Amino acid sequence: MNGRKRHIVCLAAILALLLGGVCFSEAAAQRKRKSSVVKAMEEEKAREEAVIEARRKAMEAARPQGELLQFIVEDGDTIFVDELQAARIWQKLPRQKGREWRKYYRLVHNFSKAYPYALVAKKLVIQADSTIAADKLKGAKREKYIAQVQEELFDVFEGQMRKLTVSQGALIMKLIDREVGKSSYNIIKGYKSGITAGFWQGIAKMFGSDLKAPYDPEGEDEATEELVKLWEAGEFDGLYYSLFWKWPPTVDIPSKYL
């Protein structure tokens, strides 16, 4: 493993993670600059929806609460019947061989370490948007807030993210695109500048990565998307155990960032 290559790609992933919320905060500020006419239309629509929702709740409250459980009668006995959600049972699989299986094993392992950071980036976007909007931060105050957040996050995450492999760093950037809705290139560009983003893109290209690469859930990233769905369903740990005969590694992320 080329140490310099690992450093470059993971540093780009760190930039995307730490700066992810900033350009979206700018987008939030732009959204707040809508014309008064558009705002009035939105407020009127909201009032109409509120009236409809109030009527729906009133009708719902007037209905009998609960529902009858289905049953059958056999030989004079009443047997109640209900439908339960299917549960997936994972078992240890024998070690599979072949190029495609090795690729899949690597993807599953890398995903277990990369996805938590993408979820952190998503939370940072929401937090940055809400803080800047609620406090109406502009100019120097906004820049000071961003600098404080960036310094804090570097202290917390820089050391452990530098231990990630090149593949894991690249996967983080792809997953950030999925969760946040923008590529690492556009995130860095939105916060720093097009020149800075172009510089990091050039470095990444030298080592076989691409900060502009979009997340493609129906193409190149289809297998990754399946892992995301398993994670959301609470089944990823079971899959990992079935493949590696042990639980996935723990990613040490403070609870305030989860």
Disulfide bonds with the S-S distance in Angstrom:
none
